[in-house]
Amino acid sequence: MDDVDIIRQLIKDLTKIVNVDPKRIYVTGLSNGAMMSYRLTCELADQIAAIASVAGTQNIVVCQSDQPVSIIHFHGTVDLHAPYDGGFGPKSLTPLNHTPV
């Protein structure tokens, strides 16, 4: 599945059905959802006004965003899953080497 395309289509469909201000589309996520928020800033920057990331970092090697997207990031310094300083957390559920906040 192409998660980004699903979100792209959801935005397109919702703007046809309900009164959505296309300049005020915000994304938020926790952990993997936070990482997905960052991915959407890279791939849908023309449609996303801002993101709020909680306990998940931007782990995309190359971000091809052509326009700025506002970000607020919440992350604890003793996160055992996605460490604040990056790397593999002792309670990580996947072998992902997290980027530092």
N, C-alpha and C positions, 0 to 999 in steps of 0.2 A: 504494500500500500504506500501511496505517496501522501504522507501526512500533511505536507505543506499544500499540496493541491487540494486536499479535502478542506482545509481551512480557507483557501482561496475561493473555492466554490461556495462554502458556507457564507462567507462575507458577501459574495455576489448575490446569492439567493436571498439572504436576509435583507439586503438593501432594497430588494424588489418587493418584499412582503411587509416590512415594518418601516417606520420612520427612523432611519439611521443616518446620523451625520457622518459621512465618509471620512471627514477630517478628525473624528474623535473615536477611532477604533483602538481600543486598548487590550492588551494581552497580559495575563498574569499566570504564574505557575509556581508550583512547589516541587523541588527536587528535579525529577525528570521533566516535569512540566515547565520548570524554570529554564532548563536547557532548551526545551522546545520554544519557549518565548524568545530566547536569544537566536535560535535558528530562524524564526519568523522575521526577526529584525534584519537578518541577512538576506532573506529571500523574498520578503514582502514589504520592504521598507516603504514602498510607494503607497501601501495601504494601512500600515500600522503607525499610529501617532506616538505611542509609548508602551513600554512594558514595565511590569513590576515583577522582579525575579526574587524568589525566596529559596535559599539553600540549594542553588544550582548555578554552575558557572557556564560561561560561553566556551564550549569545547570544540568549536568549529575551526578547523585549520585555516581555511581561507573564507573570509566573509566578503561577499561581493556587493555590499550595500552601497548604492549610489547617493543616498540621502541620509541625513541624520535621523535617528530615532531616540527620543528621550528614554532614559532608563533610571529606575530606582531599584537598588539591589539590597536585599536583606540577607545577612549571612552571619551565623554565629562563629566565633573564633575557636570554639571547641567542638565543631561538627565532626563526628566520627565517621560519617558516610562520605561526604565531599569536603575534605579538609580546607580550611580557610587559606592555608599556604600552598595548597595543591598537593598532588600526589595521590596515592592509594590510601583510603581511610581504613582503619582496622575493622570497621563495621560495613564497609562498602559491599553492596549486593552484586556488583559486577567488577571485573578487573580493569575498570576504566582509570586511567591516570588523569585525574582532574587538574585543570589549569588553576592557578591561584586566583583568588578574588581580585 
